[in-house]
Amino acid sequence: MKQSLENVRKTCPLIHCITNYVTVNDVANALLAIGGSPIMADDIRETSDITSICSALVINIGTLNERTIPAMFNAGQTAKKLGHTVVLDPVGAGASPLRTETALELLEKIRPDVIRGNISEIKTLAHGSGFTSGVDAAEGDTVTEQNLDASVRFVKDFAKSCGAVVAVTGKIDLVSDGGKCYVITNGAAQMSRITGTGCQLSALTAAFAAANSQDKCTAVAAAVCSMGYAGELGVLRMSENDGNCALRGYIIDGLYNMTGDKLQRGAKYEIR
């Protein structure tokens, strides 16, 4: 965990984000806070050029449209040709045919190195169809202590079948490369009241994976722990009159002030 974060700080990876315009500013600030460098470009006339100078690419389908979909494939194909890390965030896969079909096509044609989503989105990719509650996981899909063993098996199997590191995030986070699985319990319930924490995390996973290419699974787990622990620290800072707007800033501050030693002490996980 410690080394993964320190490698991000040392290398300052440039991350190309084709991401959700609802959260793009917070995504950029989270990357800057953790030690990466963001660039946002979704015009197909430059996506290949921008991707070629970056260490990693994030494809987030949160606000996809007929203009950005071709740009996502163009950037993804360029990144894979150059051997750069590609992260897919299938936001809302299962909520509409367009989202589901686009996510499945990206999975098949781009073959991302990392897939980060909630459990319903990941199940949609694994099964080819599914249901999400807007951009949130369906209540019946939630990973709990009661279904944890089955959830770990599912994530391992899906990671193995698609050849990617799969990160399922929620109350309990799971990160697997098909062999080992990190079971992570960092985070705070209040984080669900802020839009964009998932989008920020997907960008963080790209920075961590790019800076730690020899062990992407551990790197992604470190990114998940960093985000969750920053949320915990942010909640501790909240005063009586603070709300989700203040917490959003506190989380980014938490990432900015995160050190390898602090992460090592605060990370809550086991490996199965």
C-alpha positions in Angstrom: 0.0 0.0 0.0 2.7 2.5 1.1 4.9 1.9 -1.9 2.0 2.1 -4.4 1.1 5.6 -3.2 4.8 6.7 -3.0 5.3 5.6 -6.6 2.4 7.8 -7.7 3.9 10.8 -6.0 7.3 10.0 -7.5 6.2 9.5 -11.1 3.3 12.0 -11.3 1.5 10.0 -14.1 -0.4 12.0 -16.7 -3.9 10.6 -16.9 -6.3 11.1 -19.9 -9.8 11.2 -18.6 -12.8 10.9 -20.9 -15.2 11.3 -18.0 -18.5 12.4 -16.6 -19.0 16.1 -17.2 -21.0 16.3 -13.9 -17.9 15.5 -11.9 -15.0 16.4 -14.2 -13.6 19.2 -12.0 -13.6 17.0 -8.9 -11.9 14.2 -10.9 -9.1 16.6 -11.9 -8.6 17.9 -8.4 -8.6 14.4 -6.9 -5.9 13.4 -9.3 -3.8 16.4 -8.5 -4.3 15.8 -4.8 -3.0 12.3 -5.0 0.1 13.3 -7.1 -1.1 12.6 -10.6 -1.7 15.0 -13.5 -5.1 15.1 -15.3 -5.9 16.0 -18.9 -9.5 15.9 -20.2 -10.1 15.5 -24.0 -13.1 14.0 -25.6 -13.1 15.3 -29.2 -12.2 12.5 -31.5 -9.9 14.8 -33.5 -7.4 14.8 -30.6 -8.2 11.8 -28.4 -5.6 9.7 -30.0 -2.9 12.4 -29.8 -3.7 13.1 -26.1 -3.8 9.4 -25.2 -0.4 8.8 -26.8 1.3 11.3 -24.4 -0.4 9.9 -21.2 0.4 7.0 -18.9 -3.2 5.8 -18.6 -6.7 6.4 -19.9 -10.0 6.5 -18.0 -13.2 5.8 -20.0 -16.1 6.8 -17.8 -19.6 6.4 -19.5 -21.5 8.5 -17.0 -22.6 11.1 -19.6 -21.9 9.3 -22.9 -23.4 10.6 -26.1 -23.1 10.1 -29.9 -20.1 12.4 -30.0 -18.1 10.9 -27.2 -18.7 7.2 -27.8 -16.5 7.1 -30.9 -13.9 9.2 -29.0 -13.8 6.5 -26.3 -13.1 3.8 -28.7 -10.5 5.8 -30.6 -8.7 6.7 -27.4 -9.0 3.1 -26.1 -7.6 1.6 -29.2 -4.6 4.0 -29.1 -3.9 3.3 -25.5 -3.9 -0.5 -26.0 -1.7 -0.2 -29.0 0.8 1.7 -27.0 0.6 -0.6 -23.9 -0.9 2.1 -21.7 -3.2 1.3 -18.8 -7.0 1.6 -19.6 -9.6 1.9 -16.9 -13.3 1.4 -17.7 -15.9 2.9 -15.4 -19.3 1.5 -16.7 -21.4 4.1 -14.9 -25.1 3.1 -15.0 -24.6 0.0 -17.1 -27.9 -1.8 -16.8 -29.9 1.5 -16.5 -30.5 1.8 -20.3 -29.8 -0.2 -23.5 -27.3 2.5 -24.7 -25.2 2.4 -21.5 -25.3 -1.4 -21.4 -24.4 -2.0 -25.0 -21.7 0.7 -25.0 -20.1 -0.8 -21.8 -20.2 -4.3 -23.2 -18.7 -3.2 -26.5 -15.9 -1.4 -24.7 -15.2 -4.5 -22.6 -15.0 -6.7 -25.7 -13.1 -4.4 -28.1 -10.8 -2.4 -25.8 -10.1 -5.1 -23.2 -9.5 -2.7 -20.3 -6.8 -3.4 -17.7 -9.0 -2.2 -14.8 -12.7 -2.2 -14.4 -14.2 -0.1 -11.6 -17.9 0.0 -10.7 -20.6 -0.8 -8.3 -21.7 -4.4 -7.9 -24.8 -4.0 -10.2 -22.7 -2.5 -13.0 -20.1 -5.2 -12.8 -22.8 -7.9 -12.8 -24.3 -6.3 -15.9 -20.9 -6.6 -17.6 -20.5 -10.2 -16.4 -23.9 -11.4 -17.4 -24.5 -9.2 -20.5 -27.6 -7.6 -18.9 -28.7 -6.3 -15.6 -30.4 -3.6 -13.6 -29.1 -0.6 -11.7 -31.0 2.1 -9.7 -29.9 5.0 -11.9 -26.2 5.1 -11.4 -26.4 3.4 -8.0 -26.3 -0.3 -7.2 -29.6 -2.2 -7.0 -30.4 -2.8 -3.3 -30.5 -6.6 -3.8 -27.0 -6.7 -5.2 -25.2 -5.1 -2.2 -22.1 -6.9 -1.0 -22.6 -7.9 2.7 -20.9 -10.1 5.3 -23.6 -12.7 4.6 -22.9 -13.0 0.8 -19.2 -12.1 1.0 -17.8 -15.5 0.1 -20.0 -15.7 -3.0 -19.2 -12.1 -4.0 -15.5 -12.8 -3.7 -15.9 -15.9 -6.0 -17.9 -13.9 -8.5 -15.4 -11.0 -8.7 -12.4 -13.5 -9.0 -14.2 -15.4 -11.8 -15.1 -12.2 -13.7 -11.6 -10.8 -13.4 -10.1 -14.1 -14.6 -12.6 -14.3 -17.6 -11.9 -10.7 -18.8 -8.2 -10.6 -18.0 -8.6 -7.4 -15.9 -8.3 -6.2 -12.4 -11.9 -5.7 -11.2 -12.8 -3.3 -8.4 -16.3 -3.5 -7.0 -16.9 -0.6 -4.7 -19.6 -0.2 -2.1 -19.9 -0.6 1.7 -17.5 -3.5 1.3 -15.0 -3.1 -1.6 -13.5 -6.0 -3.5 -10.5 -5.9 -5.8 -9.3 -8.9 -7.7 -7.0 -10.0 -10.5 -8.6 -13.4 -10.7 -6.2 -14.9 -8.2 -6.2 -12.9 -5.0 -9.0 -10.7 -3.8 -8.6 -7.7 -1.5 -11.6 -7.2 0.8 -11.6 -3.6 1.9 -13.7 -1.9 4.5 -12.4 1.7 4.4 -15.0 4.5 3.7 -17.9 6.3 5.3 -21.6 6.2 4.6 -21.7 9.9 4.1 -19.6 9.5 0.9 -22.7 8.2 -0.9 -24.3 11.7 -0.5 -21.6 13.3 -2.7 -21.8 12.9 -6.5 -18.5 11.9 -8.1 -16.6 9.9 -5.5 -16.8 6.9 -7.8 -15.6 8.9 -10.8 -12.7 10.3 -8.7 -11.8 6.8 -7.6 -11.7 5.5 -11.2 -9.2 8.2 -12.0 -7.1 7.4 -8.9 -7.0 3.7 -9.9 -5.6 4.8 -13.3 -2.8 6.8 -11.6 -2.0 4.0 -9.2 -2.0 1.3 -11.8 0.1 3.3 -14.2 2.7 4.0 -11.5 2.8 0.4 -10.4 2.5 -1.6 -13.6 4.2 -4.6 -12.0 1.3 -5.3 -9.6 -1.8 -3.5 -10.8 -4.0 -5.5 -8.4 -2.3 -4.2 -5.3 -2.1 -0.7 -6.8 -5.8 -0.6 -7.4 -6.5 -1.9 -3.9 -4.2 1.0 -2.6 -6.2 3.5 -4.6 -9.5 2.2 -3.1 -8.1 2.3 0.4 -6.8 5.8 -0.2 -10.2 7.1 -1.3 -12.1 5.3 1.5 -9.6 6.5 4.2 -9.8 10.0 2.9 -13.5 9.8 3.3 -13.2 8.6 6.9 -10.8 11.5 7.7 -13.1 13.9 6.0 -16.1 12.9 8.2 -13.9 13.3 11.3 -13.3 17.0 10.2 -17.0 17.8 9.8 -18.5 20.3 12.2 -22.2 20.6 13.2 -23.0 22.9 10.2 -21.0 21.0 7.6 -22.8 19.0 4.9 -21.9 17.2 1.7 -20.4 20.2 0.0 -17.8 20.6 2.9 -17.2 16.8 2.9 -16.4 16.9 -0.8 -13.6 19.3 -0.1 -12.4 17.5 3.0 -12.0 14.2 0.9 -9.8 15.9 -1.6 -7.8 17.5 1.2 -7.5 14.0 2.7 -6.0 12.7 -0.6 -3.7 15.7 -0.8 -2.4 15.1 2.7 -2.2 11.3 2.3 1.3 9.8 2.8 2.5 6.3 2.4 2.9 5.8 6.1 -0.6 7.3 6.8 -2.2 5.0 4.2 -0.3 2.0 5.6 -1.7 2.7 9.1 -5.3 3.5 7.9 -5.9 0.9 5.2 -8.4 -1.7 6.3 -8.3 -4.9 4.2 -7.7 -8.6 4.1 -6.6 -10.8 1.2 -8.6 -13.9 0.2 
